[in-house]
Amino acid sequence: MNADIAALDLDATAELLRALAHAVRLDLMRTLIGGERSVGEIETITKVAQPGLSQQLAILRKADLVLTRRDAKLVFYRLNQARIADVSALLDAFAGTVALTPAEASAARQRGGGATAVFARME
């Protein structure tokens, strides 16, 4: 067993996975794939109204899946890619796979015609 996996705080890991296991929160995160967005932009794109939007964003913040930046009265959100990489590494360990680097994923898409998503390789 991988030493990193054996040392996991299972309660904290379960809480993190619960934060991800919600369709609205996944939609909010999907909205942020393209980069930072203001709360107003997120609301317009996802059609999730206040106060539900604030509640779901708070859960993502608590799980450290998103980061915020304030500019005057506007609050901007972006994905915490380091935290998401940790989640990816956890799932890779469970699956017995290794995540592809961005360069490897790009090369694999080019070889495969470009339409197929490539997430991991078997070792």
KELONU-837826 format. One record per residue: x, y, z negated of N, C-alpha, C, CB in turn; residue in three letters. Coordinates in steps of 0.2 Angstrom, whole numbers. Glycine has a CB too. Example, Ala and Ser with C-alpha at 12.3 -4.5 7.8 and 13.67 -1.06 7.14 Angstrom:
// KELONU-837826
    n.u    n.v    n.w   ca.u   ca.v   ca.w    c.u    c.v    c.w   cb.u   cb.v   cb.w  residu
     66    -28    -39     62    -22    -39     66    -16    -39     57    -22    -45     ALA
     64    -11    -35     68     -5    -36     64      0    -39     70     -3    -29     SER
// end
This chain:
// KELONU-837826
    n.u    n.v    n.w   ca.u   ca.v   ca.w    c.u    c.v    c.w   cb.u   cb.v   cb.w  residu
      4     -6      0      0      0      0      4      6      0     -5      0     -6     MET
      3     11      4      6     17      4      6     21     -3      3     22      9     ASN
     12     23     -5     13     26    -12      8     32    -12     20     27    -13     ALA
      8     36     -7      4     42     -7     -3     40     -9      5     46     -1     ASP
     -6     35     -5    -13     33     -6    -14     30    -13    -15     28     -1     ILE
     -9     26    -16    -10     23    -22    -10     28    -28     -4     18    -24     ALA
     -7     34    -27     -7     40    -32    -13     44    -31      0     43    -31     ALA
    -17     43    -27    -23     48    -26    -27     49    -32    -27     46    -20     LEU
    -29     55    -33    -34     56    -38    -41     55    -34    -34     64    -40     ASP
    -44     49    -36    -50     47    -33    -56     51    -33    -51     40    -35     LEU
    -57     54    -39    -62     59    -40    -62     65    -36    -63     61    -48     ASP
    -56     68    -36    -54     74    -31    -55     72    -24    -47     77    -33     ALA
    -53     66    -22    -54     64    -15    -61     63    -13    -50     57    -14     THR
    -65     60    -18    -72     59    -16    -75     65    -16    -75     54    -22     ALA
    -74     70    -20    -77     77    -20    -75     80    -13    -74     81    -25     GLU
    -69     79    -11    -67     82     -4    -71     79      2    -59     81     -3     LEU
    -72     72      1    -75     69      7    -83     71      6    -74     61      6     LEU
    -85     72      0    -92     74      0    -93     81      3    -95     74     -8     ARG
    -88     85      2    -89     92      5    -89     91     13    -83     96      3     ALA
    -86     86     16    -86     85     23    -92     82     25    -80     81     25     LEU
    -95     78     21   -101     74     23   -108     77     23   -101     68     18     ALA
   -108     83     27   -114     87     27   -114     90     34   -115     92     21     HIS
   -120     89     38   -120     91     45   -119     99     45   -127     89     47     ALA
   -122    103     41   -122    110     41   -115    112     40   -126    113     36     VAL
   -111    109     35   -104    111     34   -100    109     40   -102    108     27     ARG
   -101    103     43    -97    101     49    -98    106     54    -99     94     51     LEU
   -104    108     55   -106    113     60   -102    120     59   -114    115     61     ASP
   -102    122     53    -98    128     51    -91    127     53    -99    130     43     LEU
    -88    122     51    -81    120     52    -80    120     60    -79    114     49     MET
    -85    117     64    -84    117     71    -84    124     74    -90    112     74     ARG
    -88    128     71    -88    135     73    -81    138     72    -93    139     69     THR
    -77    136     68    -71    139     66    -65    136     70    -70    139     59     LEU
    -66    131     74    -61    128     78    -57    133     82    -64    122     82     ILE
    -61    138     85    -58    142     90    -55    148     86    -64    145     94     GLY
    -55    148     80    -51    154     76    -56    157     71    -49    159     81     GLY
    -53    162     68    -56    166     63    -63    169     65    -52    171     60     GLU
    -68    169     61    -74    172     62    -77    176     56    -79    167     65     ARG
    -81    181     57    -84    184     52    -90    180     50    -86    192     54     SER
    -93    182     44    -99    178     41   -104    180     46   -101    181     34     VAL
   -105    186     49   -110    188     53   -110    184     60   -110    195     55     GLY
   -104    183     62   -103    179     68   -105    172     67    -96    179     71     GLU
   -103    169     61   -104    162     60   -112    161     59   -101    160     53     ILE
   -115    166     56   -123    166     55   -126    166     62   -125    172     51     GLU
   -124    170     67   -127    171     73   -126    164     77   -123    176     77     THR
   -120    161     77   -118    155     81   -122    149     78   -110    154     81     ILE
   -122    148     72   -125    142     69   -132    143     67   -121    141     63     THR
   -135    149     67   -142    150     65   -143    148     58   -146    146     70     LYS
   -138    147     54   -139    146     47   -140    153     43   -133    142     44     VAL
   -146    154     40   -147    160     37   -144    161     30   -155    162     37     ALA
   -144    167     28   -142    168     21   -148    166     17   -140    175     19     GLN
   -148    163     11   -142    162      7   -139    155      8   -143    163     -1     PRO
   -142    151     12   -139    145     13   -132    145     16   -144    141     18     GLY
   -131    150     20   -124    150     23   -119    151     18   -124    156     29     LEU
   -121    156     13   -116    158      8   -115    151      4   -118    163      4     SER
   -120    148      2   -119    142     -2   -115    137      1   -126    139     -3     GLN
   -116    135      8   -112    130     11   -105    133     12   -115    129     18     GLN
   -103    139     14    -97    142     14    -93    141      7    -97    149     17     LEU
    -97    142      2    -94    142     -5    -91    135     -6    -99    144    -10     ALA
    -95    130     -4    -93    123     -5    -87    121     -1    -99    118     -3     ILE
    -86    124      5    -80    123      9    -74    127      6    -82    125     17     LEU
    -76    132      3    -70    136      0    -68    132     -6    -72    143     -2     ARG
    -72    130    -10    -70    126    -16    -66    120    -14    -77    124    -20     LYS
    -68    117     -9    -64    111     -7    -58    113     -3    -69    106     -2     ALA
    -56    119     -2    -50    122      1    -50    120      8    -44    119     -3     ASP
    -56    119     11    -56    117     18    -56    123     23    -62    113     20     LEU
    -58    129     20    -58    135     24    -54    141     19    -65    138     25     VAL
    -52    146     23    -48    151     20    -52    158     21    -41    152     22     LEU
    -51    163     17    -55    169     19    -50    175     19    -60    170     13     THR
    -53    180     22    -49    186     22    -54    192     22    -44    187     29     ARG
    -53    197     18    -58    202     18    -55    208     21    -60    204     10     ARG
    -59    212     25    -57    218     29    -63    223     28    -56    216     37     ASP
    -62    227     23    -67    232     21    -73    228     18    -69    237     27     ALA
    -79    228     21    -85    225     19    -86    218     22    -91    229     20     LYS
    -82    216     27    -82    210     31    -78    205     28    -80    211     39     LEU
    -81    199     28    -77    193     26    -76    188     32    -80    189     20     VAL
    -70    186     33    -68    182     39    -66    175     36    -63    185     43     PHE
    -68    170     39    -67    163     38    -62    160     43    -73    159     36     TYR
    -58    155     41    -54    151     46    -53    145     43    -47    155     48     ARG
    -52    140     47    -50    133     44    -44    133     41    -50    128     50     LEU
    -43    129     35    -37    128     32    -34    122     35    -38    127     24     ASN
    -30    123     40    -27    117     44    -23    113     40    -24    120     50     GLN
    -19    115     35    -15    111     31    -19    106     27    -11    115     26     ALA
    -25    109     24    -29    104     20    -33     99     25    -35    108     17     ARG
    -34    101     31    -38     96     36    -33     91     38    -40    100     42     ILE
    -26     93     38    -21     88     40    -20     83     35    -14     92     41     ALA
    -21     85     28    -21     81     23    -27     76     23    -21     84     16     ASP
    -33     78     25    -38     73     26    -37     69     32    -45     78     27     VAL
    -34     71     37    -32     67     43    -27     62     41    -30     71     48     SER
    -22     63     37    -17     59     35    -21     53     30    -12     62     31     ALA
    -25     55     26    -29     50     22    -33     45     26    -34     54     17     LEU
    -36     48     31    -40     43     35    -36     39     39    -45     48     40     LEU
    -30     42     42    -25     38     45    -23     32     41    -20     42     48     ASP
    -21     34     35    -19     28     30    -24     23     30    -17     31     23     ALA
    -30     25     29    -36     20     28    -36     16     35    -42     23     27     PHE
    -36     19     40    -36     16     47    -30     12     49    -39     21     52     ALA
    -25     13     46    -18     10     48    -16     13     55    -19      3     49     GLY
    -17     20     56    -15     23     62    -11     29     60    -21     26     66     THR
     -8     32     65     -4     38     64     -7     43     69      4     37     66     VAL
     -8     49     66    -10     55     70     -5     57     75    -12     61     65     ALA
     -8     58     81     -4     61     86     -2     68     85     -7     60     93     LEU
      4     70     87      6     77     87      2     80     93     14     78     88     THR
      2     87     92     -2     91     98      1     89    105     -2     98     96     PRO
      8     89    105     11     87    111      9     80    114     18     88    111     ALA
      9     75    109      7     69    111      0     68    114      8     64    105     GLU
     -5     72    110    -12     72    112    -13     75    119    -16     75    107     ALA
     -9     80    120    -10     84    126     -7     79    132     -6     90    126     SER
     -2     76    131      1     71    136     -4     65    137      8     69    134     ALA
     -7     63    132    -11     57    133    -18     59    136    -13     54    126     ALA
    -20     65    135    -26     68    139    -24     69    146    -28     75    136     ARG
    -18     71    148    -16     72    155    -16     65    158    -10     76    155     GLN
    -13     60    155    -12     54    158    -19     51    159     -8     49    154     ARG
    -24     52    154    -31     49    155    -36     52    159    -33     48    148     GLY
    -34     58    162    -39     61    166    -42     67    163    -44     57    168     GLY
    -40     68    156    -42     75    153    -49     74    149    -42     80    158     GLY
    -53     70    151    -60     70    147    -60     66    141    -65     68    152     ALA
    -56     62    140    -56     57    134    -53     60    128    -53     50    136     THR
    -56     60    123    -53     62    116    -48     57    114    -58     64    111     ALA
    -42     59    112    -37     54    109    -35     57    102    -31     54    114     VAL
    -36     52     97    -35     55     91    -29     51     87    -41     53     87     PHE
    -28     45     89    -23     42     85    -20     36     89    -26     39     78     ALA
    -14     34     87    -11     28     90    -10     23     85     -4     30     94     ARG
    -10     17     87     -9     11     83     -1     10     82    -12      5     85     MET
      1      8     76      8      7     75      9     -1     74     11     11     69     GLU
// end
